[in-house]
C-alpha cells in the first residue's frame, strides 16, 4: 500500500471543508489536485471514501472508519515537523476552538498576547458549540480548545479566566444602579433567554434564588437577546464575556449569590500536544473580560495549571 501525506491531507480537508472547492482553497492547491489526490487514495485502498454529489461532501462508511486514523497520522506527522522546527525557536500553526461568547469576550486579548510573545506561531480560531468543540479536540480537527468547566482537564491545562454571570437590564431599569441583584428580583420583568451554552448557569441562578425558571421569550442569537433588552422588552442573565455586544442603553449587574464558570485552555487528552500548542498554553495567564463594570464583583483568578507544565 502506498498512501502519502498529501493524499491524507486532501481527504481530511474535503470532509472538514465540506467540498472539494473549499478544500482546495484551504490547502492552497487546485481543485483538480485535490480530486486527483483523493481518487489516487481511493484506488490504492480499493473503494470510495467520499460521497460526491451536489450537497456537502461526506464520508462513505469506509471513509468514516479511515478518517480517525488519517487524522492521527497527520497529527503525528505535524508533531514530528514541529519538533524539528523547534531548533530555531517555537513556530507553527495552532488550531483553537472556542464558543462564540468566548471568541468575542476573551480571545481578542489572548490573540494579541500570543502574537507578541510567539511571533512565529499562528493561531487559527474555529468557533463552535460546546459539544462540537469536544469532538473536534478528540478527533484532532483542532489542537487546543477553551472549554467551559471541564470535569477533568488533562495535565497542563490552564484556567485563563473566571466568567462572572450577571443580569442584563435596560439602563433605565429600577435596579440598574444596584451593586448586585438576585434572580428573584427579576420576577416582575419578562425574562429573555438563549441557551448559548449558559442554560445550566441560568437555571442555577433561579434555583439559588428559590424561584422557578419561566422565560417569556426564547431566541437563538445572543445579539438578538441584547437588542431586546436594549429596547425594553425584558431582562436576562448573561456571562461577562458577552460584554462586547452590550451598548450604553444596557447595564450589567453581577448576580448575588455569585455564579461563575471557569474557562480552561486545554489540549487533547489522548495524544501529545504539539510544541507550538504547548507554548501557546504556557503563554496564557488569566485574562480579564473586557470593559468590566466598576460595580462588578468579579475577582482576579489565580493562574491554575492542572498536573504539570504544558510543555512537559
N, C-alpha and C positions, 0 to 999 in steps of 0.2 A: 504494500500500500504506500502511495506517495502523495501525502497531503502536506501542503505548505501553509505557513502562517498567513500569507496573503489571501489564500482561499478561506481560511478560518475567519479572518477579519471581514472579508466580503460577506460571508454567510451570516455572521452575527450582526453586521451593520444593516443588512437588509431587514432583518427581523426587528432590530431596535428602532430603525428609522421608519419602518412601515412600508418600504418600497425600494425599488432599485434606483430610481432617480434620486431620492433623498439620501440613500446610502452613498451614491457616487459623490454627491455634494459634500457629505460628511467626510469621506475618505480623501477627497481631492483628486479623484480619477474620473475617467469617463464612465458613463452608464454601461457601455458595451464591455468595458474592462471588468466591471462588477459582474455582469451577466456571464462573461466567459469564465471568471474565477469560480462562480457558483456551479456553473454547468460542468466544469472540469472536476470539481469535488464530487458532484453527483455521479458522474461517470466512474470515478475511481471507487466510490462506495457502493455503486450498483443500484441506486434508487433515488427518487426525488426527495429533496429536503425542504423545499419551499413551495407552497401553494400559490400559483400565479393566477392573476385574474384582474378584474377592473378595480376591485376594492383593495384594502390594505393587505400587503403580503403577510402570510402567516406560515408557521412551520407545519409540515406533514407530521404524522405520528412518529415516523422515523427521525425526522429533523428535530422534533421536540426532545427525543431521547438523547440525541447527539449534542444539543445546544449547551447543556450544563458542562459537558466535557470540553467543548470548544472554548467556552468561557474560561475554564480552569487552565487550559493550555495557554491561552492568550495572557491570562494573568501571570502565569509562571514566566512566560517569555518577557513580559513587561518588567517583572521584578528583576530578572537577570540583567536586562538592559539598564534598569535604573541603578543597580549595584555597580555596574561598570562605569556609569556616568558619574558616580559619586567621587571618582578620583579627582575631579576638578570642582567639587562642590555639589550641593544638592540641586537637582534640576528635574524637570519632567512635568507631566500633566496629571492633575489630580481631579477626579470627577466627584463632586459633592452633591448630595441630595438633602433637601430640607422642605418643610411645609411652607405654603405661601406666606403665612404671617411671619415666620422666622426669616424667610428670604427678604421681606420688606423691613422688618424691625431690627434684625441682628446682623445679617450678612454684610450689608454695605460697609460697616466699620471693620468687620473682620477681613473682608476682601482687601480693603485699603492697607490694613496692617500686614497681611500676608505678602502683598506686593512690595511693601517697603522692606520687610525682613527677609523675604525669599524671592528676590527679583528673577530668579531663573526657574521658578515654579509657577505654572499656570493653573489656576483653579477654575474649573468649568462647573457651573451650577445647574442642577436638574431640580425642578420644582415638582413636588408630588404630595399625595396624601400619606398619612402615617403608615397604612398597610402597604402601599406601593413602595415606600422608602425602604421598609424592612426587607421586602422581596428583592429589590434592586441590590441592596447591600449583600444579601445572601447569595444572589446569583452572579455577582461580580460585574453588574452593569455600572455600579459606582464604587469608588474606593473608600469614601467616607460619607457619613451622614450626621446631621444634627437630629437626634431623636429626643422625644419628649418623655420624661420619666421612665427611661428603660429599666426593666426589673433587674437585669444582671448584665450590665455592660462589660465587654471584655477588658482585660487588663490593659492599661494605657489610656483608656477613655478619659476625657476631661470635661468637667462641668464648665460651660462657657458663660452661662447666665442663669439667673433665677427670675422667672417671668411672673410678675405680680398681677393678679386679677383685680378689676375694679368695675364700678358701674359707669356706663357712659350715659350722660344726661345732656339735654339741651342747656345752653348757657344760662337761660332764664329760669331753670327749674328751681323750686324752693330749696332743694338740698345741694345745689351746685357749689355752695360755699363751705360745706362741711368738710372736716379733715378726713373722715371716713364714714361709711354707712354699711348697714346690714341689708341682706336681701329682703327681709320682711318690710323694710321701709319703702320698697318699690311696689308694694301690693296695690296701691291706688292708681298706678300707671299701667298702660298697655305694655306688656313685655314682649320685646322683639328677640328673635332667636335665629341663629345659624349655627350649624354644627362646627364646621371648620376645625375639627379636632379638639373642640373645647367643651363638648356636651357634658362629660363626666364632672368637670370642674363647676359648671353652672348648676348642675344637679346638686353637687356637694354644698355650694353656697346656700341653696334653698334648704337643704337638709339641716345644715348647721343653724339656720335661722328659724327652723321649725315651721316652714310654710311649704305648701305644695307648689310644684313647678307647673305653671299653666301659661304657656306662651300664647299671646294673641295672634302673632304673625310669625311665620317661618319663611325664611328666604335662604337662597343658596349662596349668594355672594356677600362677602364681608363689606364691600364697598356700598352695596345696596342698604345693608343694615345701618351703616354710619349715616348715609343720606337720609334715611327715615328718621333717625334720632335728631339729626340737624333740623329737619322740617317739623319736629314736634309730634311725630306720630306716636312715639313711645320711648322707652328706655331699654337698655340691655346690659349685659355683663360681658366684658372682653378682657383679653390679656394685654399687658402693656406693650407687647411687640406690635400691636395694631396701631400704635400712636402715629406712625407716618400717614395713616389715612384720615386722621382727625382734622377738624377745622376749628377756627376760632368760635364758631357757633356751638361747639360741644365742649363738655367738661368731663375729665376722667377723675373719678373719686375712688380711692382704694377701698376694698371691702374690709369689714371687721365682723367676725374673725378673719384673720389674714388667710388668703388662699393663694398658693403659688404652684408653679410647675418648674421642674428642672430641665434645662436644655443642655444636652450632653453631646459633645462631638466625639464620634466613635468610628471605629473601623470594623471590618468583618471579624466574626468570632472564630471562623473555621479555617482561616489561612493567614499567612504572614502579611503584614501591611507593607505596601511599597515604601521605600525610603522617603520619597517626596511626601507621601501621605503622613508618615510618622513625623516628619519635620513640620508639616502644617499643624498637626495636633500639638506639638511641643511649643509652637509659637502662639498658642491660643489661650491666653489668660482670660479671665471673665470679662465680659463686655456689658456695660450698662445699656439699657434700652434708650433710644434717642429721645431727647426732649422730655425727660421725666418731669412730671409736675412737682412744684415745690411742696405740695401737701401730700405727696406720695409717701407711703410707709415702707417702700422698698429699701432693703438694706443691702450693702455690698456682700457678695457671697465669696467665701474663701476659695482659693484655687484648689480644686479637688481632682485628684488623679486616682484611678482605680488600679490597684495591684502592682504596677511597675511603671517606669517611664515609657512613653510611647515609642521611643526609639530602640528599646531593648528587645 
